[in-house]
Amino acid sequence: MRKVILSLAVIGGVVFLQSCGETKMDPAAVQAKVDSLAATKIEEATAKATQDCEARMTTELKSMTDSLVHAAQMAQAAQ
């Protein structure tokens, strides 16, 4: 019984939202909006990836460089 009532409520909500009188958008306007949203998301993802890469380079690269320099200094001291 709950499922029937819930189904009727959902269907009623969908019918109500469909009858709100919204005008249809032009396909070109829809595509422009999608392109705009996609461009924004791509820019955000690129900025985040660049920030993560730079942070990783500063932490991991620094420790790798330090260990290589230390190994080279130890090799020179052994000679």
Secondary structure as UniProt FT lines:
FT   HELIX           2..18
FT   TURN            19..20
FT   HELIX           27..56
FT   HELIX           57..61
FT   HELIX           62..78
//
